Amino acid sequence: MKKTAYLAIAYLCNENCRFCPCSKNEKKIEETTSYSEIIQSVTEFQAKGIERIVISGGEPTLHPDLVRIIHSIQSVGMHVVLLSNSERFANTKFFENFINGIDSSKIEVITTLHSHIDKKHEDANQTHGSFRRTVEG
């Protein structure tokens, strides 16, 4: 099993899940972790023998440097697991920028559907239209 580190890069989110593990105070933090701080953490993880980084948030696809962050992690030989609600991947431009900027052989994207029924999914995350965007993403 690969040694794994968990890295929350921002607490911003485009959903409002009733059961979100982020505290109400964390959700109020609008700024994202800077690229340099993230790379410093990656360097520290690498020195400890970490081979895989799980990136989360809030919603990590809202971080303006996400592709650059993933590319940097992958360039030092680490694998990335991205925990995302996948809504932004429904945006063709975002998806193309993402897929063209990373090594798709060194990433997994994990998303959650709260139900196979759109109304139940959207009731759980309190975000109208999220079911369709997540499925498309």
The first five atom37 places (N, CA, C, CB, O) and aatype in JSON, in Angstrom:
{
  "aatype": [12, 11, 11, 16, 0, 18, 10, 0, 9, 0, 18, 10, 4, 2, 6, 2, 4, 1, 13, 4, 14, 4, 15, 11, 2, 6, 11, 11, 9, 6, 6, 16, 16, 15, 18, 15, 6, 9, 9, 5, 15, 19, 16, 6, 13, 5, 0, 11, 7, 9, 6, 1, 9, 19, 9, 15, 7, 7, 6, 14, 16, 10, 8, 14, 3, 10, 19, 1, 9, 9, 8, 15, 9, 5, 15, 19, 7, 12, 8, 19, 19, 10, 10, 15, 2, 15, 6, 1, 13, 0, 2, 16, 11, 13, 13, 6, 2, 13, 9, 2, 7, 9, 3, 15, 15, 11, 9, 6, 19, 9, 16, 16, 10, 8, 15, 8, 9, 3, 11, 11, 8, 6, 3, 0, 2, 5, 16, 8, 7, 15, 13, 1, 1, 16, 19, 6, 7],
  "atom_mask": [
    [1, 1, 1, 1, 1],
    [1, 1, 1, 1, 1],
    [1, 1, 1, 1, 1],
    [1, 1, 1, 1, 1],
    [1, 1, 1, 1, 1],
    [1, 1, 1, 1, 1],
    [1, 1, 1, 1, 1],
    [1, 1, 1, 1, 1],
    [1, 1, 1, 1, 1],
    [1, 1, 1, 1, 1],
    [1, 1, 1, 1, 1],
    [1, 1, 1, 1, 1],
    [1, 1, 1, 1, 1],
    [1, 1, 1, 1, 1],
    [1, 1, 1, 1, 1],
    [1, 1, 1, 1, 1],
    [1, 1, 1, 1, 1],
    [1, 1, 1, 1, 1],
    [1, 1, 1, 1, 1],
    [1, 1, 1, 1, 1],
    [1, 1, 1, 1, 1],
    [1, 1, 1, 1, 1],
    [1, 1, 1, 1, 1],
    [1, 1, 1, 1, 1],
    [1, 1, 1, 1, 1],
    [1, 1, 1, 1, 1],
    [1, 1, 1, 1, 1],
    [1, 1, 1, 1, 1],
    [1, 1, 1, 1, 1],
    [1, 1, 1, 1, 1],
    [1, 1, 1, 1, 1],
    [1, 1, 1, 1, 1],
    [1, 1, 1, 1, 1],
    [1, 1, 1, 1, 1],
    [1, 1, 1, 1, 1],
    [1, 1, 1, 1, 1],
    [1, 1, 1, 1, 1],
    [1, 1, 1, 1, 1],
    [1, 1, 1, 1, 1],
    [1, 1, 1, 1, 1],
    [1, 1, 1, 1, 1],
    [1, 1, 1, 1, 1],
    [1, 1, 1, 1, 1],
    [1, 1, 1, 1, 1],
    [1, 1, 1, 1, 1],
    [1, 1, 1, 1, 1],
    [1, 1, 1, 1, 1],
    [1, 1, 1, 1, 1],
    [1, 1, 1, 0, 1],
    [1, 1, 1, 1, 1],
    [1, 1, 1, 1, 1],
    [1, 1, 1, 1, 1],
    [1, 1, 1, 1, 1],
    [1, 1, 1, 1, 1],
    [1, 1, 1, 1, 1],
    [1, 1, 1, 1, 1],
    [1, 1, 1, 0, 1],
    [1, 1, 1, 0, 1],
    [1, 1, 1, 1, 1],
    [1, 1, 1, 1, 1],
    [1, 1, 1, 1, 1],
    [1, 1, 1, 1, 1],
    [1, 1, 1, 1, 1],
    [1, 1, 1, 1, 1],
    [1, 1, 1, 1, 1],
    [1, 1, 1, 1, 1],
    [1, 1, 1, 1, 1],
    [1, 1, 1, 1, 1],
    [1, 1, 1, 1, 1],
    [1, 1, 1, 1, 1],
    [1, 1, 1, 1, 1],
    [1, 1, 1, 1, 1],
    [1, 1, 1, 1, 1],
    [1, 1, 1, 1, 1],
    [1, 1, 1, 1, 1],
    [1, 1, 1, 1, 1],
    [1, 1, 1, 0, 1],
    [1, 1, 1, 1, 1],
    [1, 1, 1, 1, 1],
    [1, 1, 1, 1, 1],
    [1, 1, 1, 1, 1],
    [1, 1, 1, 1, 1],
    [1, 1, 1, 1, 1],
    [1, 1, 1, 1, 1],
    [1, 1, 1, 1, 1],
    [1, 1, 1, 1, 1],
    [1, 1, 1, 1, 1],
    [1, 1, 1, 1, 1],
    [1, 1, 1, 1, 1],
    [1, 1, 1, 1, 1],
    [1, 1, 1, 1, 1],
    [1, 1, 1, 1, 1],
    [1, 1, 1, 1, 1],
    [1, 1, 1, 1, 1],
    [1, 1, 1, 1, 1],
    [1, 1, 1, 1, 1],
    [1, 1, 1, 1, 1],
    [1, 1, 1, 1, 1],
    [1, 1, 1, 1, 1],
    [1, 1, 1, 1, 1],
    [1, 1, 1, 0, 1],
    [1, 1, 1, 1, 1],
    [1, 1, 1, 1, 1],
    [1, 1, 1, 1, 1],
    [1, 1, 1, 1, 1],
    [1, 1, 1, 1, 1],
    [1, 1, 1, 1, 1],
    [1, 1, 1, 1, 1],
    [1, 1, 1, 1, 1],
    [1, 1, 1, 1, 1],
    [1, 1, 1, 1, 1],
    [1, 1, 1, 1, 1],
    [1, 1, 1, 1, 1],
    [1, 1, 1, 1, 1],
    [1, 1, 1, 1, 1],
    [1, 1, 1, 1, 1],
    [1, 1, 1, 1, 1],
    [1, 1, 1, 1, 1],
    [1, 1, 1, 1, 1],
    [1, 1, 1, 1, 1],
    [1, 1, 1, 1, 1],
    [1, 1, 1, 1, 1],
    [1, 1, 1, 1, 1],
    [1, 1, 1, 1, 1],
    [1, 1, 1, 1, 1],
    [1, 1, 1, 1, 1],
    [1, 1, 1, 1, 1],
    [1, 1, 1, 1, 1],
    [1, 1, 1, 0, 1],
    [1, 1, 1, 1, 1],
    [1, 1, 1, 1, 1],
    [1, 1, 1, 1, 1],
    [1, 1, 1, 1, 1],
    [1, 1, 1, 1, 1],
    [1, 1, 1, 1, 1],
    [1, 1, 1, 1, 1],
    [1, 1, 1, 0, 1]
  ],
  "atom_positions": [
    [[0.83, -1.19, 0.0], [0.0, 0.0, 0.0], [0.88, 1.25, 0.0], [-0.95, 0.0, 1.21], [1.86, 1.33, 0.74]],
    [[0.51, 2.21, -0.82], [1.27, 3.46, -0.93], [1.06, 4.31, 0.31], [0.87, 4.24, -2.19], [-0.05, 4.42, 0.83]],
    [[2.15, 4.93, 0.78], [2.04, 5.89, 1.88], [1.3, 7.1, 1.35], [3.44, 6.28, 2.45], [1.64, 7.64, 0.29]],
    [[0.29, 7.53, 2.1], [-0.63, 8.57, 1.61], [-0.71, 9.73, 2.58], [-2.01, 7.98, 1.38], [-0.71, 9.54, 3.8]],
    [[-0.79, 10.94, 2.03], [-1.03, 12.15, 2.82], [-2.32, 12.79, 2.33], [0.17, 13.16, 2.71], [-2.71, 12.62, 1.18]],
    [[-2.96, 13.51, 3.2], [-4.22, 14.18, 2.91], [-3.96, 15.68, 2.93], [-5.34, 13.78, 3.95], [-3.35, 16.18, 3.88]],
    [[-4.41, 16.41, 1.91], [-4.12, 17.83, 1.8], [-5.38, 18.6, 1.41], [-3.0, 18.07, 0.76], [-5.86, 18.49, 0.28]],
    [[-5.91, 19.38, 2.35], [-7.05, 20.26, 2.05], [-6.48, 21.57, 1.53], [-7.96, 20.5, 3.33], [-5.74, 22.26, 2.23]],
    [[-6.83, 21.92, 0.29], [-6.21, 23.1, -0.33], [-7.09, 24.35, -0.25], [-5.89, 22.81, -1.78], [-6.62, 25.45, -0.56]],
    [[-8.34, 24.19, 0.14], [-9.25, 25.32, 0.3], [-10.52, 24.82, 0.95], [-9.56, 26.0, -1.08], [-10.82, 23.62, 0.92]],
    [[-11.27, 25.73, 1.54], [-12.54, 25.32, 2.14], [-13.74, 25.89, 1.38], [-12.59, 25.77, 3.59], [-14.89, 25.66, 1.78]],
    [[-13.49, 26.61, 0.31], [-14.58, 27.09, -0.54], [-15.33, 25.89, -1.1], [-14.04, 27.99, -1.69], [-14.76, 24.82, -1.3]],
    [[-16.62, 26.08, -1.34], [-17.39, 24.99, -1.93], [-18.54, 25.57, -2.75], [-17.92, 24.03, -0.84], [-19.07, 26.64, -2.43]],
    [[-18.93, 24.85, -3.79], [-20.06, 25.26, -4.62], [-21.33, 24.49, -4.25], [-19.72, 25.04, -6.1], [-22.33, 24.56, -4.96]],
    [[-21.3, 23.78, -3.15], [-22.47, 23.09, -2.61], [-22.59, 23.47, -1.13], [-22.36, 21.54, -2.79], [-21.71, 24.13, -0.57]],
    [[-23.67, 23.05, -0.53], [-23.91, 23.36, 0.88], [-24.44, 22.12, 1.58], [-24.9, 24.55, 1.02], [-25.54, 22.12, 2.14]],
    [[-23.64, 21.05, 1.56], [-24.09, 19.76, 2.09], [-24.48, 19.85, 3.56], [-22.99, 18.72, 1.92], [-23.8, 20.47, 4.38]],
    [[-25.59, 19.22, 3.86], [-26.11, 19.21, 5.23], [-25.14, 18.52, 6.2], [-27.47, 18.52, 5.27], [-25.14, 18.83, 7.39]],
    [[-24.34, 17.61, 5.71], [-23.47, 16.79, 6.55], [-21.99, 17.09, 6.33], [-23.74, 15.33, 6.29], [-21.14, 16.25, 6.64]],
    [[-21.69, 18.25, 5.81], [-20.31, 18.6, 5.48], [-19.4, 18.46, 6.69], [-20.24, 20.04, 4.93], [-19.73, 18.94, 7.78]],
    [[-18.25, 17.8, 6.51], [-17.32, 17.65, 7.63], [-16.55, 18.93, 7.96], [-16.34, 16.54, 7.32], [-15.93, 19.02, 9.02]],
    [[-16.58, 19.92, 7.07], [-15.91, 21.19, 7.36], [-16.76, 21.96, 8.37], [-15.69, 22.04, 6.06], [-17.99, 22.01, 8.25]],
    [[-16.11, 22.55, 9.34], [-16.84, 23.31, 10.34], [-17.41, 24.59, 9.73], [-15.93, 23.65, 11.54], [-16.99, 25.01, 8.65]],
    [[-18.36, 25.19, 10.41], [-18.93, 26.45, 9.91], [-17.87, 27.53, 9.82], [-20.08, 26.91, 10.82], [-17.92, 28.36, 8.92]],
    [[-16.92, 27.53, 10.74], [-15.84, 28.52, 10.68], [-14.94, 28.29, 9.47], [-15.02, 28.48, 11.97], [-14.53, 29.24, 8.81]],
    [[-14.63, 27.03, 9.18], [-13.8, 26.73, 8.01], [-14.49, 27.16, 6.73], [-13.47, 25.23, 7.95], [-13.84, 27.68, 5.81]],
    [[-15.78, 26.95, 6.65], [-16.53, 27.31, 5.45], [-16.52, 28.81, 5.19], [-17.96, 26.83, 5.57], [-16.72, 29.25, 4.06]],
    [[-16.27, 29.6, 6.22], [-16.23, 31.06, 6.07], [-14.89, 31.52, 5.5], [-16.49, 31.73, 7.41], [-14.76, 32.68, 5.09]],
    [[-13.9, 30.65, 5.47], [-12.57, 31.02, 4.96], [-12.64, 31.08, 3.44], [-11.48, 30.01, 5.44], [-12.79, 30.05, 2.78]],
    [[-12.53, 32.26, 2.9], [-12.66, 32.42, 1.45], [-11.33, 32.27, 0.72], [-13.26, 33.77, 1.14], [-11.32, 31.9, -0.45]],
    [[-10.23, 32.55, 1.39], [-8.95, 32.43, 0.69], [-8.53, 30.97, 0.58], [-7.87, 33.26, 1.4], [-8.88, 30.14, 1.42]],
    [[-7.78, 30.69, -0.45], [-7.27, 29.35, -0.67], [-5.83, 29.28, -0.15], [-7.34, 28.96, -2.16], [-5.18, 30.31, 0.03]],
    [[-5.36, 28.09, 0.09], [-3.96, 27.92, 0.47], [-3.12, 28.28, -0.74], [-3.66, 26.46, 0.97], [-3.43, 27.87, -1.86]],
    [[-2.04, 29.04, -0.52], [-1.24, 29.49, -1.65], [-0.49, 28.33, -2.29], [-0.25, 30.56, -1.19], [-0.2, 27.32, -1.66]],
    [[-0.19, 28.51, -3.55], [0.56, 27.5, -4.3], [1.88, 27.2, -3.6], [0.82, 27.98, -5.75], [2.24, 26.03, -3.45]],
    [[2.6, 28.22, -3.16], [3.91, 27.99, -2.52], [3.77, 27.21, -1.21], [4.61, 29.32, -2.25], [4.61, 26.36, -0.92]],
    [[2.72, 27.48, -0.43], [2.5, 26.71, 0.81], [2.19, 25.25, 0.49], [1.34, 27.33, 1.62], [2.66, 24.34, 1.18]],
    [[1.41, 25.04, -0.55], [1.06, 23.67, -0.93], [2.3, 22.91, -1.38], [-0.01, 23.67, -2.05], [2.51, 21.77, -0.98]],
    [[3.12, 23.54, -2.2], [4.34, 22.88, -2.69], [5.32, 22.63, -1.55], [5.01, 23.74, -3.78], [6.04, 21.63, -1.56]],
    [[5.35, 23.51, -0.58], [6.18, 23.28, 0.61], [5.71, 22.02, 1.33], [6.14, 24.5, 1.57], [6.52, 21.2, 1.76]],
    [[4.4, 21.86, 1.48], [3.85, 20.65, 2.1], [4.18, 19.41, 1.28], [2.34, 20.77, 2.27], [4.53, 18.37, 1.84]],
    [[4.08, 19.52, -0.04], [4.39, 18.39, -0.92], [5.85, 17.98, -0.75], [4.1, 18.74, -2.39], [6.15, 16.79, -0.7]],
    [[6.74, 18.95, -0.66], [8.17, 18.67, -0.46], [8.39, 17.94, 0.86], [8.99, 19.97, -0.49], [9.17, 17.0, 0.94]],
    [[7.69, 18.38, 1.9], [7.79, 17.73, 3.21], [7.23, 16.3, 3.15], [7.04, 18.55, 4.28], [7.81, 15.38, 3.73]],
    [[6.13, 16.13, 2.45], [5.55, 14.79, 2.29], [6.52, 13.87, 1.55], [4.21, 14.86, 1.54], [6.72, 12.72, 1.93]],
    [[7.11, 14.39, 0.51], [8.04, 13.6, -0.3], [9.24, 13.16, 0.56], [8.53, 14.43, -1.53], [9.7, 12.03, 0.43]],
    [[9.74, 14.04, 1.41], [10.86, 13.71, 2.29], [10.49, 12.6, 3.28], [11.33, 14.95, 3.05], [11.37, 11.89, 3.78]],
    [[9.2, 12.46, 3.57], [8.72, 11.43, 4.49], [8.33, 10.14, 3.77], [7.54, 11.95, 5.28], [7.81, 9.22, 4.39]],
    [[8.58, 10.08, 2.48], [8.28, 8.87, 1.73], [6.85, 8.74, 1.26], [0.0, 0.0, 0.0], [6.42, 7.65, 0.86]],
    [[6.09, 9.83, 1.3], [4.71, 9.8, 0.82], [4.73, 9.59, -0.69], [3.94, 11.12, 1.2], [5.5, 10.23, -1.41]],
    [[3.87, 8.7, -1.17], [3.81, 8.39, -2.6], [2.51, 8.85, -3.26], [3.98, 6.91, -2.81], [2.41, 8.91, -4.49]],
    [[1.53, 9.17, -2.43], [0.21, 9.54, -2.95], [-0.36, 10.65, -2.07], [-0.75, 8.31, -2.99], [-0.28, 10.59, -0.85]],
    [[-0.96, 11.66, -2.73], [-1.58, 12.76, -2.0], [-3.06, 12.81, -2.36], [-0.89, 14.11, -2.32], [-3.44, 12.83, -3.53]],
    [[-3.89, 12.83, -1.32], [-5.32, 12.99, -1.48], [-5.62, 14.48, -1.32], [-6.13, 12.11, -0.44], [-5.38, 15.06, -0.27]],
    [[-6.15, 15.08, -2.39], [-6.46, 16.51, -2.37], [-7.96, 16.67, -2.14], [-6.03, 17.2, -3.7], [-8.79, 16.04, -2.8]],
    [[-8.28, 17.54, -1.17], [-9.68, 17.79, -0.87], [-9.88, 19.27, -0.58], [-10.15, 16.94, 0.31], [-9.01, 20.09, -0.88]],
    [[-10.99, 19.58, -0.02], [-11.3, 20.95, 0.37], [-12.22, 20.9, 1.57], [0.0, 0.0, 0.0], [-12.0, 20.17, 2.53]],
    [[-13.21, 21.68, 1.47], [-14.15, 22.18, 0.53], [-14.08, 21.46, -0.82], [0.0, 0.0, 0.0], [-13.89, 20.25, -0.91]],
    [[-14.25, 22.26, -1.85], [-14.25, 21.74, -3.21], [-12.95, 22.16, -3.9], [-15.48, 22.25, -4.01], [-12.79, 23.32, -4.27]],
    [[-12.02, 21.22, -4.09], [-10.7, 21.57, -4.61], [-10.69, 22.12, -6.04], [-9.83, 20.38, -4.56], [-9.75, 22.82, -6.41]],
    [[-11.71, 21.81, -6.84], [-11.71, 22.34, -8.2], [-11.93, 23.85, -8.23], [-12.79, 21.65, -9.03], [-11.78, 24.47, -9.29]],
    [[-12.27, 24.45, -7.11], [-12.44, 25.91, -7.03], [-11.11, 26.62, -6.8], [-13.42, 26.27, -5.93], [-11.04, 27.84, -6.92]],
    [[-10.06, 25.87, -6.47], [-8.75, 26.5, -6.26], [-8.21, 26.96, -7.61], [-7.75, 25.5, -5.57], [-8.16, 26.18, -8.56]],
    [[-7.8, 28.23, -7.71], [-7.36, 28.75, -9.01], [-6.09, 28.09, -9.56], [-7.13, 30.21, -8.89], [-5.84, 28.16, -10.76]],
    [[-5.3, 27.46, -8.72], [-4.06, 26.83, -9.15], [-4.14, 25.3, -9.16], [-2.92, 27.27, -8.26], [-3.1, 24.64, -9.14]],
    [[-5.34, 24.75, -9.2], [-5.48, 23.3, -9.07], [-4.65, 22.52, -10.09], [-6.92, 22.92, -9.22], [-3.93, 21.6, -9.71]],
    [[-4.73, 22.87, -11.35], [-4.0, 22.13, -12.38], [-2.49, 22.24, -12.14], [-4.35, 22.66, -13.79], [-1.77, 21.25, -12.24]],
    [[-2.04, 23.43, -11.82], [-0.6, 23.64, -11.53], [-0.16, 22.82, -10.32], [-0.32, 25.15, -11.28], [0.93, 22.25, -10.32]],
    [[-1.01, 22.76, -9.31], [-0.7, 21.98, -8.1], [-0.58, 20.5, -8.45], [-1.8, 22.19, -7.01], [0.4, 19.85, -8.08]],
    [[-1.56, 19.98, -9.16], [-1.54, 18.56, -9.52], [-0.34, 18.25, -10.41], [-2.85, 18.16, -10.24], [0.35, 17.25, -10.2]],
    [[-0.09, 19.11, -11.38], [1.07, 18.9, -12.26], [2.37, 18.85, -11.45], [1.15, 20.03, -13.32], [3.22, 18.0, -11.69]],
    [[2.52, 19.76, -10.5], [3.73, 19.79, -9.67], [3.86, 18.53, -8.82], [3.71, 21.01, -8.76], [4.96, 18.0, -8.68]],
    [[2.77, 18.07, -8.26], [2.8, 16.84, -7.46], [3.19, 15.65, -8.33], [1.42, 16.59, -6.79], [4.03, 14.84, -7.95]],
    [[2.57, 15.57, -9.49], [2.87, 14.46, -10.41], [4.29, 14.53, -10.94], [1.89, 14.47, -11.57], [4.9, 13.49, -11.2]],
    [[4.83, 15.72, -11.11], [6.17, 15.86, -11.68], [7.26, 15.32, -10.76], [6.45, 17.31, -11.99], [8.38, 15.05, -11.21]],
    [[6.94, 15.15, -9.48], [7.92, 14.54, -8.56], [7.6, 13.06, -8.33], [7.94, 15.3, -7.2], [8.13, 12.44, -7.41]],
    [[6.74, 12.5, -9.17], [6.46, 11.07, -9.15], [5.35, 10.62, -8.24], [0.0, 0.0, 0.0], [5.16, 9.42, -8.04]],
    [[4.62, 11.56, -7.67], [3.54, 11.19, -6.76], [2.22, 11.03, -7.51], [3.39, 12.24, -5.66], [1.99, 11.66, -8.54]],
    [[1.38, 10.18, -6.96], [0.04, 9.94, -7.49], [-0.92, 10.87, -6.75], [-0.38, 8.42, -7.33], [-0.71, 11.17, -5.58]],
    [[-1.97, 11.32, -7.44], [-2.96, 12.22, -6.85], [-4.33, 11.56, -6.83], [-3.02, 13.55, -7.63], [-4.75, 10.93, -7.8]],
    [[-5.02, 11.71, -5.71], [-6.42, 11.34, -5.59], [-7.16, 12.65, -5.32], [-6.67, 10.25, -4.45], [-6.87, 13.34, -4.34]],
    [[-8.11, 12.98, -6.16], [-8.86, 14.22, -6.03], [-10.26, 13.9, -5.54], [-8.9, 14.99, -7.37], [-11.01, 13.2, -6.22]],
    [[-10.62, 14.42, -4.37], [-11.97, 14.26, -3.83], [-12.78, 15.48, -4.25], [-11.97, 14.09, -2.26], [-12.51, 16.59, -3.79]],
    [[-13.76, 15.28, -5.12], [-14.47, 16.4, -5.72], [-15.94, 16.05, -5.91], [-13.83, 16.78, -7.07], [-16.3, 14.89, -6.08]],
    [[-16.78, 17.08, -5.87], [-18.18, 16.84, -6.22], [-18.35, 16.78, -7.74], [-19.08, 17.95, -5.63], [-19.43, 16.48, -8.24]],
    [[-17.3, 17.05, -8.47], [-17.2, 16.92, -9.94], [-18.07, 17.86, -10.74], [-17.54, 15.54, -10.32], [-18.14, 17.73, -11.97]],
    [[-18.74, 18.8, -10.11], [-19.6, 19.71, -10.85], [-18.83, 20.52, -11.9], [-20.28, 20.66, -9.9], [-19.32, 20.69, -13.02]],
    [[-17.65, 21.01, -11.55], [-16.91, 21.86, -12.5], [-16.46, 21.1, -13.73], [-15.71, 22.48, -11.81], [-16.22, 21.71, -14.77]],
    [[-16.32, 19.78, -13.64], [-15.92, 19.01, -14.81], [-17.0, 19.0, -15.89], [-15.58, 17.58, -14.4], [-16.73, 18.63, -17.03]],
    [[-18.22, 19.4, -15.54], [-19.28, 19.52, -16.53], [-19.05, 20.73, -17.44], [-20.65, 19.63, -15.84], [-19.66, 20.82, -18.51]],
    [[-18.19, 21.65, -17.03], [-17.82, 22.81, -17.84], [-16.71, 22.37, -18.79], [-17.36, 24.02, -16.93], [-15.61, 22.04, -18.35]],
    [[-17.0, 22.36, -20.08], [-16.07, 21.83, -21.08], [-14.71, 22.53, -21.03], [-16.66, 21.97, -22.47], [-13.67, 21.87, -21.09]],
    [[-14.71, 23.84, -20.93], [-13.44, 24.58, -20.89], [-12.61, 24.18, -19.66], [-13.7, 26.11, -20.89], [-11.41, 23.94, -19.77]],
    [[-13.27, 24.12, -18.51], [-12.56, 23.72, -17.29], [-11.99, 22.31, -17.46], [-13.49, 23.78, -16.06], [-10.82, 22.07, -17.15]],
    [[-12.81, 21.39, -17.95], [-12.37, 20.01, -18.12], [-11.18, 19.92, -19.08], [-13.52, 19.15, -18.63], [-10.21, 19.22, -18.79]],
    [[-11.25, 20.61, -20.21], [-10.15, 20.56, -21.17], [-8.86, 21.12, -20.58], [-10.52, 21.34, -22.44], [-7.78, 20.55, -20.78]],
    [[-8.95, 22.24, -19.86], [-7.75, 22.8, -19.2], [-7.2, 21.82, -18.18], [-8.09, 24.14, -18.5], [-5.98, 21.65, -18.06]],
    [[-8.09, 21.18, -17.45], [-7.67, 20.22, -16.44], [-6.96, 19.02, -17.07], [-8.88, 19.75, -15.62], [-5.83, 18.7, -16.71]],
    [[-7.62, 18.38, -18.0], [-7.09, 17.14, -18.58], [-5.82, 17.39, -19.39], [-8.14, 16.47, -19.45], [-4.96, 16.52, -19.48]],
    [[-5.7, 18.57, -19.99], [-4.5, 18.9, -20.77], [-3.32, 19.31, -19.9], [-4.81, 20.0, -21.74], [-2.19, 19.36, -20.38]],
    [[-3.57, 19.6, -18.61], [-2.51, 20.08, -17.74], [-1.96, 19.05, -16.76], [0.0, 0.0, 0.0], [-1.04, 19.34, -16.0]],
    [[-2.52, 17.84, -16.79], [-2.1, 16.83, -15.83], [-1.77, 15.53, -16.54], [-3.2, 16.6, -14.78], [-2.04, 15.37, -17.73]],
    [[-1.17, 14.59, -15.79], [-0.9, 13.25, -16.3], [-2.06, 12.36, -15.84], [0.49, 12.69, -15.79], [-2.14, 11.99, -14.67]],
    [[-2.95, 12.02, -16.77], [-4.14, 11.26, -16.39], [-3.84, 9.85, -15.89], [-5.08, 11.18, -17.56], [-4.71, 9.2, -15.33]],
    [[-2.61, 9.38, -16.08], [-2.25, 8.05, -15.57], [-1.87, 8.1, -14.08], [-1.1, 7.47, -16.38], [-1.7, 7.05, -13.46]],
    [[-1.72, 9.3, -13.53], [-1.32, 9.45, -12.13], [-2.37, 10.18, -11.3], [0.0, 10.18, -12.04], [-2.04, 10.92, -10.37]],
    [[-3.64, 9.97, -11.65], [-4.71, 10.63, -10.89], [-5.95, 9.76, -10.84], [-5.04, 12.0, -11.51], [-6.27, 9.03, -11.78]],
    [[-6.64, 9.85, -9.72], [-7.97, 9.27, -9.55], [-8.86, 10.41, -9.1], [-7.98, 8.07, -8.51], [-8.45, 11.25, -8.29]],
    [[-10.08, 10.46, -9.61], [-11.05, 11.44, -9.14], [-12.18, 10.66, -8.5], [-11.58, 12.35, -10.31], [-12.78, 9.78, -9.12]],
    [[-12.45, 10.99, -7.25], [-13.51, 10.31, -6.5], [-14.59, 11.34, -6.21], [-12.96, 9.68, -5.18], [-14.34, 12.42, -5.69]],
    [[-15.81, 10.96, -6.56], [-16.95, 11.84, -6.31], [-18.06, 11.05, -5.64], [-17.45, 12.49, -7.63], [-18.05, 9.82, -5.62]],
    [[-19.01, 11.78, -5.09], [-20.11, 11.14, -4.39], [-21.44, 11.59, -4.97], [-20.06, 11.46, -2.89], [-21.67, 12.77, -5.19]],
    [[-22.28, 10.63, -5.21], [-23.69, 10.91, -5.47], [-24.44, 10.54, -4.21], [-24.24, 10.12, -6.75], [-24.31, 9.41, -3.71]],
    [[-25.21, 11.45, -3.69], [-25.92, 11.2, -2.43], [-27.16, 10.36, -2.65], [-26.29, 12.52, -1.77], [-27.75, 9.84, -1.7]],
    [[-27.56, 10.24, -3.9], [-28.68, 9.39, -4.29], [-28.68, 9.27, -5.8], [-30.05, 9.96, -3.76], [-28.11, 10.11, -6.5]],
    [[-29.3, 8.23, -6.3], [-29.48, 8.11, -7.75], [-30.7, 8.91, -8.21], [-29.63, 6.63, -8.15], [-30.99, 8.97, -9.4]],
    [[-31.39, 9.5, -7.27], [-32.56, 10.34, -7.55], [-32.14, 11.8, -7.39], [-33.76, 9.98, -6.61], [-31.72, 12.21, -6.31]],
    [[-32.27, 12.58, -8.47], [-31.77, 13.95, -8.46], [-32.3, 14.79, -7.3], [-32.11, 14.62, -9.75], [-31.53, 15.52, -6.67]],
    [[-33.58, 14.69, -7.0], [-34.15, 15.5, -5.92], [-33.53, 15.14, -4.57], [-35.68, 15.31, -5.86], [-33.26, 16.04, -3.76]],
    [[-33.3, 13.88, -4.31], [-32.69, 13.47, -3.03], [-31.23, 13.92, -2.95], [-32.79, 11.94, -2.86], [-30.78, 14.38, -1.9]],
    [[-30.5, 13.79, -4.05], [-29.12, 14.24, -4.09], [-29.06, 15.74, -3.78], [-28.48, 13.95, -5.49], [-28.25, 16.19, -2.96]],
    [[-29.93, 16.51, -4.44], [-29.92, 17.97, -4.27], [-30.47, 18.4, -2.92], [-30.71, 18.62, -5.38], [-30.13, 19.47, -2.43]],
    [[-31.31, 17.59, -2.32], [-31.77, 17.89, -0.97], [-30.61, 17.73, 0.01], [-32.96, 16.96, -0.58], [-30.49, 18.5, 0.97]],
    [[-29.77, 16.74, -0.23], [-28.63, 16.51, 0.67], [-27.59, 17.61, 0.58], [-27.98, 15.17, 0.35], [-27.0, 18.0, 1.59]],
    [[-27.36, 18.12, -0.64], [-26.31, 19.15, -0.77], [-26.89, 20.55, -0.95], [-25.4, 18.82, -1.94], [-26.14, 21.52, -1.08]],
    [[-28.2, 20.66, -0.95], [-28.89, 21.95, -0.99], [-28.44, 22.82, -2.17], [-28.66, 22.69, 0.3], [-28.31, 24.04, -2.04]],
    [[-28.22, 22.18, -3.33], [-27.73, 22.91, -4.49], [-28.5, 22.48, -5.73], [-26.21, 22.67, -4.69], [-28.3, 21.39, -6.26]],
    [[-29.39, 23.36, -6.19], [-30.23, 23.07, -7.35], [-29.37, 22.82, -8.6], [-31.21, 24.22, -7.59], [-28.45, 23.59, -8.89]],
    [[-29.68, 21.76, -9.32], [-28.97, 21.44, -10.56], [-27.68, 20.67, -10.38], [0.0, 0.0, 0.0], [-27.03, 20.3, -11.36]],
    [[-27.3, 20.41, -9.13], [-26.01, 19.76, -8.88], [-25.97, 18.31, -9.35], [-25.69, 19.8, -7.4], [-24.92, 17.82, -9.76]],
    [[-27.09, 17.63, -9.31], [-27.11, 16.23, -9.74], [-26.68, 16.12, -11.19], [-28.52, 15.62, -9.55], [-25.8, 15.33, -11.53]],
    [[-27.29, 16.91, -12.05], [-26.97, 16.89, -13.47], [-25.51, 17.25, -13.7], [-27.88, 17.85, -14.24], [-24.82, 16.59, -14.47]],
    [[-25.04, 18.32, -13.04], [-23.63, 18.74, -13.22], [-22.65, 17.67, -12.74], [-23.37, 20.05, -12.47], [-21.64, 17.42, -13.39]],
    [[-22.95, 17.04, -11.61], [-22.06, 16.0, -11.09], [-22.02, 14.81, -12.05], [-22.52, 15.54, -9.7], [-20.94, 14.3, -12.35]],
    [[-23.16, 14.38, -12.52], [-23.21, 13.25, -13.45], [-22.49, 13.59, -14.75], [-24.67, 12.85, -13.75], [-21.73, 12.78, -15.28]],
    [[-22.72, 14.79, -15.27], [-22.02, 15.22, -16.5], [-20.52, 15.3, -16.26], [-22.56, 16.59, -16.98], [-19.73, 14.93, -17.12]],
    [[-20.15, 15.79, -15.1], [-18.73, 15.93, -14.77], [-18.06, 14.58, -14.67], [0.0, 0.0, 0.0], [-16.86, 14.51, -14.39]]
  ]
}
